[in-house]
């Protein structure tokens, strides 16, 4: 049963990036929801068969507390039906933090989950029609640092080719969405990718840099001009625009928050509490959590993100760069979108916690999968600050190995 649960976990990670592209309607829902339900159905007997549960870490307990707090909000919610719906949805999303912790056991498992996520992002590249462009751009952006990480660590050329091909095609897809927030996040993500590639593959990074003008010219000649005209409004929106009416929504949300700052108005109640259009969201994750669950929920959410950052800081080399970049990209997109309700968010947090655990429990195996030392041709030989010194390890008879 444990092998079945692991296979379904990989399927779930593969389905998350393109979950909104295949929705079978109620009661089944989208493809990631179906995969998640199957995963849970296999996980429960697998744990019972093993007779043990991996000792949860601080993040797992904090995620459980976060979920239970929103369940408690049913006692004072102003939208009982919406809160019940959110309780079901949050469980399906947050359980992934526990399931990754339980069934991913080794650095190879971490690498396999990253492969599955990148493969799913490839699918999204071709089936994104009809989806919210901001969601599409965000999912694609999260895949960039992981793709660069696999380029630097994969030894088999099919996996490396999968990751290498994703970078240019993913960038084209982000530009096609015309999402201004997604494009800005893509710039940050690609900056982290450049650092990763320059650290381990200086020639690849140099070729990629030289190819940027050609890629930019190709995009300019082939993509609709309306896309570039929309992206060109980014500076004006940042200087004095309303960020596509987000300021009005944030103002209404703030007024709703100050009416019930400690406990909030209940999960899923933002629209009614803020008096916005029923089709609107908070367009800001922190504000959405604060309105629904008050300061108590917001403190729990900040604690979860802080634990994810601490887990990432326990890693080294390319893993540290990749996961730090992903967290920064996620943080930037969370400022203009409601991402706490996305499975991708909780999968990312679960992967961060897993990487931190492996960095402590299996550091040698983790370095074997994701080598810390850059190659001799990398720019770390030119910029020593990028090279992370390796501690001497004891030899066979206790002396220091060279």
MARZAPA-783647 format. One line per 8 residues: number of its first residue (from 1); for each residue x, y, z of N, C-alpha, C. Coordinates in steps of 0.2 Angstrom, whole numbers, plus 5000, padded with zeros to 4 digits. Atoms other than C-alpha are relative to their C-alpha. Example, Ala and Ser with C-alpha at 12.3 -4.5 7.8 and 13.67 -1.06 7.14 Angstrom:
1> 5004:4994:5000:5062:4978:5039:5004:5006:5000; 4996:4994:4999:5068:4995:5036:4996:5005:5003
This chain:
1> 5004:4994:5000:5000:5000:5000:5004:5006:5000; 4996:4994:4999:5014:5012:5004:5003:5002:4993; 4997:4999:5006:5021:5010:4986:4994:5003:4996; 5006:4997:5004:5003:5014:4979:4999:5007:5002; 5001:4993:4998:5002:5029:4990:5006:5005:4997; 4995:4996:5003:5019:5035:4984:4999:5002:4993; 5001:4999:5007:5014:5033:4966:4994:5005:4999; 5005:4995:5000:4998:5043:4969:5002:5007:5002
9> 4997:4994:4998:5008:5056:4978:5004:5003:4994; 4997:4997:5006:5018:5058:4962:4995:5002:4995; 5006:4998:5005:5002:5059:4951:4997:5006:5003; 5003:4994:4997:4996:5072:4963:5004:5006:4998; 4995:4994:5001:5012:5083:4961:5000:5001:4992; 5001:4999:5007:5010:5080:4942:4994:5004:4998; 5006:4997:5002:4992:5086:4942:4999:5007:5003; 5002:4994:4997:4993:5101:4953:5001:5006:4995
17> 5000:4994:5004:5000:5114:4940:4995:5001:4995; 5006:4999:5005:4986:5110:4927:4994:4998:5003; 5007:5002:4997:4972:5106:4939:4994:5003:4998; 5005:4996:5002:4961:5119:4933:4998:4999:4992; 5001:5001:5007:4963:5113:4915:4995:4994:4998; 5004:5006:5001:4953:5097:4918:4995:4999:5006; 5005:5001:4995:4937:5098:4928:4994:4996:4998; 5005:5005:5002:4924:5084:4928:4993:5002:5003
25> 5006:4998:4997:4911:5094:4938:4999:4996:5007; 5002:5003:4993:4903:5089:4955:4997:4993:4998; 4996:4999:4993:4905:5078:4964:5008:4999:4999; 4993:5001:5001:4922:5074:4956:5005:5006:5001; 4995:4994:5000:4930:5091:4953:5005:4999:4995; 4995:5000:5005:4946:5094:4945:5005:4994:5001; 4996:5006:5000:4960:5082:4941:5004:4999:5007; 4996:5000:4994:4971:5087:4956:4996:4998:5006
33> 5004:5002:4995:4956:5085:4968:4999:4992:5000; 5001:5007:5001:4953:5067:4961:5006:4996:5002; 4994:5003:4998:4971:5063:4963:5001:5000:5007; 4999:4999:4992:4971:5070:4981:4996:4995:5004; 5004:5005:4996:4956:5059:4986:5003:4993:4999; 4997:5007:5000:4964:5043:4979:5006:5000:5004; 4994:5000:4995:4980:5048:4988:4998:4999:5007; 5002:5000:4993:4971:5050:5004:4997:4993:5001
41> 5003:5007:4999:4961:5033:5002:5006:4995:5000; 4994:5005:5000:4978:5024:4999:5004:5002:5006; 4996:4998:4994:4987:5034:5013:4998:4997:5006; 5003:5002:4993:4976:5029:5027:5002:4993:5001; 4998:5007:4999:4978:5010:5025:5007:4999:5000; 4993:5001:5000:4996:5012:5021:5003:5002:5007; 4998:4998:4993:4999:5021:5038:4998:4994:5005; 5003:5005:4995:4988:5008:5047:5004:4993:4999
49> 4997:5006:5001:4997:4994:5039:5007:5000:5003; 4994:4999:4997:5014:5001:5044:5000:5000:5007; 5000:4999:4993:5008:5004:5061:5004:5005:5004; 4996:4994:4997:5017:5020:5063:4998:5006:4996; 5001:4994:5003:5016:5038:5058:5006:5004:5001; 4993:4996:4999:5032:5048:5055:4999:5006:5004; 5000:4995:4995:5035:5060:5069:4999:5007:4996; 5001:4993:5003:5027:5077:5063:5005:5005:5002
57> 4996:4995:4999:5038:5092:5062:4996:5006:5003; 5004:4994:4998:5033:5110:5068:4995:5002:4995; 5004:4998:5006:5026:5114:5051:4994:4996:5000; 5006:5005:5001:5014:5099:5051:4995:5002:5006; 5005:4998:4995:5007:5104:5068:4997:5007:4999; 5002:4993:5001:5006:5122:5064:4994:5000:4994; 5005:5000:5006:4996:5118:5047:4994:4997:5003; 5005:5003:4997:4985:5107:5058:4996:5005:5004
65> 5004:4995:4996:4981:5121:5070:4997:5005:4995; 5003:4995:5005:4978:5133:5055:4994:4997:4997; 5007:5003:5003:4965:5121:5048:4995:5000:5005; 5005:5001:4994:4957:5118:5065:4997:5007:5002; 5002:4993:4998:4956:5137:5068:4994:5002:4995; 5005:4999:5005:4946:5139:5051:4994:4996:5001; 5006:5004:4998:4935:5125:5057:4996:5003:5005; 5004:4996:4994:4931:5134:5073:4997:5006:4998
73> 5003:4994:5002:4927:5149:5063:4993:4999:4998; 5007:5002:5001:4911:5140:5059:4995:5003:5005; 5004:4998:4994:4905:5145:5076:4998:5007:5000; 5002:4992:5000:4905:5164:5072:5000:5002:4993; 5000:4997:5007:4905:5165:5053:4994:5003:4998; 5005:4997:5003:4894:5176:5044:4997:4997:4993; 5002:5004:5006:4893:5164:5029:5001:4993:5002; 4999:5007:4998:4890:5146:5036:5001:4996:4994
81> 4999:5004:5006:4888:5138:5019:5007:5001:4997; 4993:4999:5003:4904:5146:5012:5005:4997:5005; 4995:5003:4995:4913:5141:5028:5001:4993:5000; 5000:5007:5001:4908:5123:5026:5003:4998:4994; 4996:5001:5007:4914:5123:5008:5007:5001:5001; 4993:4998:4999:4930:5131:5013:5004:4994:5005; 4997:5005:4996:4933:5118:5027:5002:4994:4996; 4998:5006:5005:4932:5104:5014:5005:5001:4996
89> 4994:4998:5005:4943:5113:5002:5007:5001:5003; 4994:4999:4996:4956:5118:5015:5003:4993:5002; 4998:5006:4998:4957:5100:5021:5004:4996:4994; 4998:5003:5006:4960:5094:5003:5007:5003:4998; 4994:4996:5001:4974:5107:5001:5005:4999:5005; 4995:5000:4995:4983:5107:5017:5002:4993:5002; 4997:5007:4998:4984:5088:5019:5006:4998:4997; 4994:5001:5004:4997:5088:5006:5007:5001:5004
97> 4994:4999:4996:5010:5095:5019:5001:4994:5004; 4999:5006:4996:5007:5080:5030:5002:4994:4995; 4999:5006:5004:5007:5067:5015:5007:5000:4997; 4993:5000:5002:5023:5073:5008:5005:4999:5005; 4996:5002:4994:5031:5072:5025:5000:4993:5001; 5000:5007:4999:5025:5055:5027:5003:4995:4995; 4998:5005:5005:5028:5046:5011:5006:5002:4996; 4994:4999:5004:5043:5055:5003:5006:4999:5006
105> 4995:5002:4995:5058:5047:5012:5007:5002:4999; 4993:4999:5002:5074:5051:5003:5001:5006:4995; 4999:4995:5005:5082:5064:4992:4998:4998:4993; 5002:5002:5007:5078:5054:4977:4992:5001:4999; 5007:4999:5000:5060:5055:4982:4998:5008:4999; 5000:4993:5001:5062:5074:4983:5001:5002:4993; 4999:4999:5007:5069:5074:4966:4995:4998:4995; 5006:5003:5004:5055:5063:4959:4994:5005:5000
113> 5006:4996:4999:5042:5075:4966:5001:5007:4996; 4999:4994:5004:5051:5090:4957:4999:4998:4993; 5001:5002:5007:5051:5080:4941:4993:5000:4998; 5007:5001:5002:5033:5077:4942:4997:5007:5000; 5003:4993:5000:5029:5096:4946:5002:5003:4993; 4997:4997:5007:5040:5101:4930:4996:4997:4995; 5004:5003:5005:5031:5088:4920:4993:5003:4999; 5007:4997:5000:5014:5095:4925:5000:5007:4998
121> 4999:4994:5003:5020:5112:4921:5000:5000:4993; 5000:5001:5007:5024:5106:4904:4993:5000:4997; 5007:5001:5002:5006:5100:4902:4996:5007:5000; 5004:4994:5000:4999:5117:4908:5002:5005:4994; 4998:4995:5006:5009:5126:4894:4996:4999:4994; 5004:5002:5006:4998:5117:4882:4992:5000:5001; 5007:5001:4998:4981:5116:4891:4997:5006:5004; 5002:4994:4995:4980:5134:4899:4994:5004:4997
129> 5005:4996:5003:4966:5140:4887:4994:5000:5005; 5006:4999:4996:4951:5147:4897:5001:5001:5008; 4999:4999:4993:4960:5148:4914:5002:5007:5001; 4998:4993:4998:4963:5164:4924:5008:5001:4998; 4994:4999:5002:4979:5171:4916:5005:5001:5006; 4996:4999:4995:4986:5176:4933:5002:4993:5004; 4998:5007:4997:4985:5158:4940:5005:4996:4995; 4995:5004:5005:4993:5151:4924:5007:5003:5001
137> 4994:4997:5000:5007:5163:4925:5004:4998:5007; 4997:5001:4993:5010:5160:4944:5002:4992:5000; 4998:5007:5000:5010:5141:4942:5007:4999:4995; 4994:5000:5005:5023:5143:4927:5006:5003:5003; 4994:4997:4997:5034:5154:4937:5003:4996:5006; 4998:5005:4994:5035:5142:4952:5004:4994:4997; 4996:5006:5003:5042:5129:4940:5007:5002:4997; 4993:4998:5003:5057:5140:4933:5006:4998:5005
145> 4995:5002:4996:5068:5138:4948:5001:4992:5001; 4999:5008:5000:5065:5119:4950:5002:4997:4994; 4998:5002:5006:5068:5117:4932:5008:5001:4999; 4993:4998:4999:5085:5126:4934:5004:4995:5004; 4997:5005:4995:5089:5115:4949:5001:4993:4997; 4999:5007:5003:5086:5099:4939:5005:5000:4994; 4994:5000:5005:5097:5105:4925:5007:5000:5003; 4994:5000:4997:5111:5107:4937:5002:4994:5004
153> 4999:5006:4996:5108:5091:4946:4999:4993:4996; 5002:5006:5003:5101:5078:4934:5006:4997:4996; 4995:5004:5004:5113:5065:4926:4997:4997:4994; 5003:5004:5006:5101:5057:4914:4997:5006:4995; 5001:4994:5005:5099:5068:4898:4992:5000:4999; 5007:4998:5001:5080:5065:4896:4997:5004:5005; 5003:4995:4995:5076:5073:4913:5003:5007:4999; 4996:4994:5001:5089:5086:4910:4996:5004:4994
161> 5003:4997:5006:5081:5090:4893:4993:5002:5001; 5006:4998:4998:5064:5090:4901:5000:5007:5003; 4999:4994:4996:5070:5104:4913:5002:5006:4995; 4997:4995:5004:5080:5113:4900:4995:5003:4995; 5005:4998:5005:5066:5114:4887:4995:5005:5003; 5005:4996:4997:5054:5121:4900:5002:5007:5001; 4999:4993:4999:5063:5137:4903:4998:5005:4994; 5002:4996:5005:5061:5145:4886:4992:5000:4998
169> 5007:5001:5001:5044:5138:4883:4995:5003:5005; 5004:4998:4994:5038:5142:4900:5000:5008:5000; 4999:4993:5001:5044:5160:4897:4995:5003:4995; 5005:4998:5005:5034:5162:4881:4993:4999:5003; 5007:5001:4997:5018:5155:4890:4999:5005:5005; 5001:4994:4995:5020:5168:4904:4999:5006:4996; 5002:4994:5004:5021:5182:4891:4994:5000:4997; 5007:5001:5003:5006:5175:4882:4994:5002:5005
177> 5005:4998:4995:4996:5177:4898:4998:5007:5001; 5001:4993:4999:4999:5195:4898:4999:5002:5007; 5001:4999:4993:4998:5194:4917:5006:5005:5002; 4995:4996:4998:5008:5209:4924:5004:4998:5006; 4997:5003:4994:5011:5201:4941:5004:4994:4998; 4997:5006:5002:5015:5185:4933:5007:5001:4996; 4994:4999:5003:5028:5193:4922:5006:5003:5005; 4996:4998:4995:5036:5202:4936:5003:4995:5004
185> 4998:5006:4996:5037:5186:4946:5005:4996:4996; 4995:5003:5004:5045:5178:4931:5007:5003:4999; 4993:4997:5000:5059:5190:4930:5004:4998:5007; 4996:5002:4993:5063:5186:4949:5002:4993:4999; 4998:5008:5001:5062:5167:4945:5005:4999:4995; 4995:5001:5005:5073:5169:4930:5007:5002:5003; 4993:4997:4997:5086:5179:4940:5002:4994:5004; 4997:5006:4996:5087:5164:4952:5002:4994:4996
193> 4998:5005:5005:5088:5152:4937:5007:5002:4998; 4993:4998:5003:5103:5162:4930:5005:4999:5006; 4995:5002:4995:5112:5161:4947:5001:4993:5001; 4999:5007:5000:5109:5143:4948:5004:4997:4994; 4997:5002:5006:5115:5140:4930:5007:5002:5000; 4993:4997:5000:5130:5152:4932:5004:4996:5005; 4996:5003:4994:5135:5143:4948:5003:4993:4997; 4998:5006:5001:5136:5126:4940:5001:4999:4992
201> 4999:5001:5007:5136:5128:4921:5001:5007:4997; 4999:4994:5003:5144:5144:4916:4999:5001:4993; 5001:4999:5007:5144:5141:4898:4993:5000:4998; 5007:5001:5001:5126:5136:4898:4997:5007:5001; 5003:4993:4998:5122:5153:4907:5002:5005:4995; 4997:4996:5005:5133:5162:4895:4996:5000:4993; 5004:5001:5006:5124:5155:4880:4993:5002:5001; 5007:4998:4998:5107:5158:4888:5000:5008:5000
209> 5000:4993:5000:5112:5176:4891:5001:5003:4993; 4999:4997:5007:5118:5179:4873:4994:4999:4996; 5006:5001:5004:5102:5171:4867:4994:5004:5002; 5005:4996:4998:5091:5183:4876:4997:5005:4995; 5002:4996:5005:5091:5196:4863:4996:4997:4994; 5003:5004:5005:5086:5183:4850:4993:4998:5002; 5007:5002:4997:5072:5177:4861:4995:5006:5000; 5004:4994:5000:5066:5194:4864:4997:5003:4993
217> 5002:4998:5006:5066:5199:4846:4994:4995:4997; 5004:5004:5002:5057:5183:4842:4993:5001:5003; 5007:4999:4996:5043:5186:4855:4997:5006:4997; 5003:4994:5003:5041:5204:4848:4997:4999:4993; 5003:5001:5007:5038:5198:4830:4995:4995:5000; 5005:5006:5001:5027:5183:4834:4994:5001:5004; 5006:5000:4995:5016:5187:4849:4996:5007:4999; 5005:4995:5001:5001:5199:4849:5003:5007:5003
225> 4997:4994:4997:5006:5217:4851:4996:5003:5006; 5004:4999:4994:4992:5219:4864:5003:4998:5006; 4997:5003:4994:5001:5208:4875:5006:5004:5003; 4995:4996:4998:5016:5219:4876:4998:5007:5002; 5003:4994:4998:5005:5235:4877:4998:4999:5007; 5002:5001:4993:4998:5228:4893:5006:4999:5005; 4994:5000:4996:5015:5223:4900:5003:5007:5001; 4997:4994:5000:5021:5240:4896:4997:5005:5005
233> 5004:4996:4995:5008:5247:4909:5003:4999:5007; 4998:5002:4994:5017:5239:4923:5003:5006:5004; 4998:4994:4996:5027:5255:4928:4995:5005:5002; 5005:4996:4999:5012:5266:4927:4995:4998:5006; 5004:5003:4995:5002:5254:4938:5003:5000:5007; 4997:5000:4994:5015:5253:4951:5001:5007:5003; 5000:4993:4997:5017:5272:4952:4994:5003:5002; 5006:4997:4997:5000:5278:4953:4993:4997:4998
241> 5007:5004:5002:4987:5265:4946:4997:4997:5006; 5004:5004:4995:4974:5255:4955:5002:4993:5000; 4999:5007:5000:4982:5239:4951:4994:4996:4998; 5006:5003:5003:4967:5234:4940:4995:4999:5006; 5005:4999:4995:4955:5240:4954:5001:4996:5007; 4999:5003:4994:4964:5230:4968:5000:5005:5006; 5000:4995:4995:4966:5246:4978:4993:5000:5004; 5007:4999:4997:4947:5247:4980:4998:4993:5004
249> 5001:5007:4997:4946:5228:4985:5004:5000:5007; 4996:5000:4993:4960:5230:4998:4997:5005:5005; 5003:4996:4996:4952:5245:5005:4994:4998:5003; 5006:5003:4997:4935:5236:5007:5002:4995:5005; 4998:5006:4995:4944:5221:5015:5003:5003:5006; 4998:4997:4994:4953:5232:5027:4995:5002:5005; 5006:4997:4996:4937:5240:5033:4997:4994:5003; 5003:5006:4997:4930:5222:5035:5004:4997:5006
257> 4995:5002:4995:4946:5217:5045:4999:5004:5007; 5000:4996:4993:4945:5231:5058:4993:4999:5003; 5006:5001:4996:4927:5226:5062:5000:4994:5004; 4999:5006:4996:4933:5209:5068:5007:4998:4999; 4992:5001:5001:4952:5210:5070:5002:4993:5003; 4996:5006:4996:4955:5195:5082:4998:4993:4997; 5002:5006:5002:4944:5181:5076:4997:5000:4992; 5003:5000:5007:4938:5186:5058:4993:4999:5000
265> 5007:5001:5001:4922:5184:5050:4998:4993:4997; 5001:5007:5003:4924:5165:5045:5003:4999:4994; 4997:5002:5006:4932:5155:5032:4995:5001:4994; 5004:4999:5006:4926:5160:5014:4995:5006:5001; 5005:4994:4999:4917:5176:5020:5002:5006:4998; 4997:4993:5002:4928:5189:5012:4995:5004:4996; 5004:4996:5005:4916:5194:4998:4994:5003:5004; 5006:4997:4997:4901:5197:5010:5003:5005:5005
273> 4997:4995:4995:4912:5205:5024:5002:5006:4997; 4997:4994:5004:4920:5217:5011:4995:5003:4996; 5005:4997:5004:4905:5220:5001:5002:5000:4993; 4997:5000:5006:4914:5216:4985:4995:4996:4995; 5003:5004:5005:4908:5208:4969:5000:4993:5001; 5000:5007:4999:4903:5190:4971:5006:4996:4997; 4995:5003:5004:4916:5185:4958:5007:5002:5002; 4993:4998:4998:4930:5194:4966:5003:4996:5006
281> 4997:5003:4994:4943:5188:4978:5004:5005:5003; 4997:4995:4997:4954:5197:4990:5006:5003:4996; 4994:4998:5004:4969:5198:4978:5006:5002:5004; 4995:5000:4995:4980:5197:4993:4999:4995:5005; 5001:5005:4996:4983:5182:5003:5000:5002:5008; 5000:4998:4993:4987:5190:5020:4994:5004:5002; 5006:4997:4998:4972:5201:5019:4994:4995:5000; 5005:5005:5000:4961:5186:5014:5000:4996:5007
289> 5000:5004:4994:4967:5176:5029:4998:5005:5006; 5001:4996:4994:4966:5191:5041:4992:5002:5000; 5007:4999:5000:4948:5195:5036:4996:4994:5002; 5004:5006:4998:4942:5177:5037:5002:4997:5007; 4998:5003:4994:4952:5171:5052:5003:5005:5005; 4997:4995:4995:4958:5187:5061:5007:4999:5001; 4992:5000:4999:4975:5190:5068:5002:4993:5002; 4998:5007:4998:4975:5172:5075:5002:4996:4994
297> 4999:5003:5006:4974:5165:5058:5006:5003:4997; 4995:4997:5004:4986:5177:5051:5007:4999:5004; 4994:5001:4996:4999:5174:5065:5002:4992:4998; 4998:5007:5002:4998:5155:5061:5003:4999:4993; 4998:5000:5006:5000:5158:5043:5007:5002:4999; 4994:4997:5000:5015:5169:5045:5005:4995:5003; 4996:5005:4997:5022:5155:5057:5002:4994:4995; 4999:5005:5005:5020:5142:5043:5005:5002:4995
305> 4995:4998:5005:5029:5152:5030:5007:5001:5003; 4994:4999:4997:5043:5156:5043:5003:4993:5001; 4997:5006:5000:5045:5138:5046:5003:4997:4993; 4998:5002:5007:5046:5135:5027:5007:5003:4999; 4994:4996:5002:5060:5148:5026:5006:4997:5004; 4995:5003:4996:5069:5140:5041:5002:4993:4997; 4999:5006:5003:5068:5123:5032:5005:5001:4994; 4996:4998:5006:5075:5131:5016:5007:5002:5002
313> 4993:4998:4997:5090:5139:5026:5004:4994:5002; 4996:5006:4998:5095:5122:5032:5003:4996:4994; 4997:5003:5006:5099:5117:5014:5006:5004:4998; 4994:4997:5003:5114:5121:5004:5001:5001:4993; 4999:5000:5007:5120:5126:4987:4994:5001:4996; 5006:4999:5005:5108:5124:4973:4993:4999:5003; 5006:5001:4997:5094:5118:4984:4998:5006:5003; 5002:4993:4997:5095:5134:4994:4998:5005:4995
321> 5002:4995:5005:5095:5145:4979:4994:4999:4997; 5006:5001:5004:5081:5136:4970:4994:5001:5005; 5006:4999:4996:5069:5135:4985:5000:5007:5003; 5000:4993:4998:5074:5153:4991:4996:5004:4994; 5003:4996:5005:5069:5159:4974:4993:4998:4999; 5007:5002:5000:5053:5149:4974:4996:5004:5005; 5004:4997:4994:5048:5156:4991:4999:5008:4998; 5000:4993:5001:5052:5174:4985:4994:5001:4994
329> 5005:5000:5005:5041:5171:4969:4993:4999:5003; 5007:5001:4997:5027:5164:4979:4998:5006:5005; 5002:4994:4996:5028:5179:4991:4998:5006:4996; 5002:4995:5005:5027:5191:4977:4993:4999:4997; 5007:5001:5003:5012:5183:4969:4995:5000:5005; 5006:5000:4995:5003:5181:4986:4998:5008:5001; 5002:4994:4999:5003:5200:4987:4995:5003:4995; 5005:4998:5005:4992:5202:4972:4995:4995:4998
337> 5004:5006:5001:4983:5185:4972:4998:4997:5006; 5002:5004:4994:4974:5174:4984:5002:4993:4999; 4996:5006:5002:4986:5159:4984:4999:4995:5006; 5000:5005:4995:4982:5151:5001:4995:4994:4999; 5005:5005:5002:4968:5141:4993:5002:4996:4994; 4997:5004:5006:4979:5134:4979:5004:4994:5003; 4996:5006:4998:4986:5116:4981:5007:5001:4999; 4993:4998:5002:5002:5123:4973:5004:5003:5006
345> 4997:4997:4994:5005:5133:4989:5002:4995:5005; 4999:5004:4994:5004:5119:5001:5005:4994:4997; 4995:5005:5003:5014:5107:4989:5007:5003:5001; 4993:4997:5000:5028:5120:4989:5002:5000:5008; 4998:5000:4993:5027:5122:5008:5002:4993:5003; 4998:5006:4998:5028:5103:5010:5006:4998:4997; 4993:5002:5003:5043:5101:4998:5005:5004:5004; 4995:4996:4996:5052:5115:5008:5001:4996:5007
353> 4999:5004:4994:5049:5105:5024:5004:4994:4999; 4996:5006:5002:5055:5089:5016:5007:5002:4999; 4993:4999:5001:5071:5097:5010:5003:5002:5006; 4997:4999:4994:5074:5104:5027:5002:4994:5004; 4999:5006:4996:5072:5087:5035:5005:4996:4997; 4995:5004:5004:5083:5078:5022:5007:5004:5001; 4994:4996:4999:5096:5092:5025:5003:4998:5007; 4998:5001:4993:5097:5087:5043:5001:4992:5001
361> 5000:5007:4999:5094:5068:5042:5005:4996:4995; 4996:5003:5005:5103:5063:5026:5004:5005:4995; 4996:4995:5003:5115:5077:5021:5004:4997:4994; 4995:5002:5005:5127:5066:5011:4996:4997:4994; 5004:5002:5005:5113:5058:5001:4997:5006:4996; 5003:4994:5003:5105:5075:4998:5005:5003:4995; 4994:4997:5004:5122:5082:4991:5001:4995:4994; 4999:5004:5006:5123:5067:4980:4995:5001:4994
369> 5006:4998:5005:5106:5071:4972:5001:5007:4997; 5000:4993:5002:5109:5089:4972:5007:5003:5002; 4993:4999:4998:5128:5092:4972:5001:5008:5002; 4999:4993:4997:5133:5107:4983:5006:5003:4996; 4994:4997:5003:5150:5110:4974:4999:5001:4993; 5001:4998:5007:5149:5119:4958:5006:4997:4996; 4995:5002:5004:5159:5113:4943:5006:5005:4999; 4994:4996:5000:5177:5120:4940:4999:5005:4995
377> 5001:4995:5005:5170:5130:4925:4995:5005:5002; 5005:4995:4998:5157:5139:4935:5003:5006:5002; 4997:4993:4999:5158:5157:4939:5002:5000:5008; 4998:5000:4993:5160:5152:4958:5008:5000:5000; 4993:5000:5000:5178:5150:4953:5003:5007:4999; 4998:4993:5001:5178:5168:4948:4998:5004:5006; 5003:4997:4995:5167:5174:4962:5000:4995:5006; 5000:5004:4994:5172:5165:4978:4994:4999:5005
385> 5006:5000:4995:5157:5170:4988:4995:4995:4998; 5005:5004:5002:5146:5159:4978:5002:4993:5001; 4998:5007:4998:5156:5143:4982:5000:4999:5007; 5001:5002:4993:5151:5135:4998:5005:4995:5002; 4994:5004:4998:5166:5127:5007:4997:4993:5003; 5002:5007:4997:5164:5108:5011:5004:4999:5006; 4996:5001:4994:5168:5103:5028:5004:4993:5000; 4997:5006:5000:5181:5089:5030:4996:4994:5003
393> 5003:5006:4997:5174:5072:5034:5005:4995:5002; 4995:5005:4997:5182:5058:5044:5002:4995:4995; 4998:5006:5004:5192:5045:5035:4998:4994:5003; 5002:5006:4998:5190:5027:5037:5003:4998:5007; 4997:5002:4994:5202:5026:5052:5000:5007:5005; 5000:4995:4995:5197:5043:5060:5004:5006:4997; 4997:4994:5002:5209:5055:5051:4996:5004:4995; 5004:4996:5005:5203:5069:5040:5001:4998:4993
401> 5000:5002:5007:5199:5064:5022:5002:5006:4996; 4998:4995:5005:5207:5074:5008:4994:5001:4995
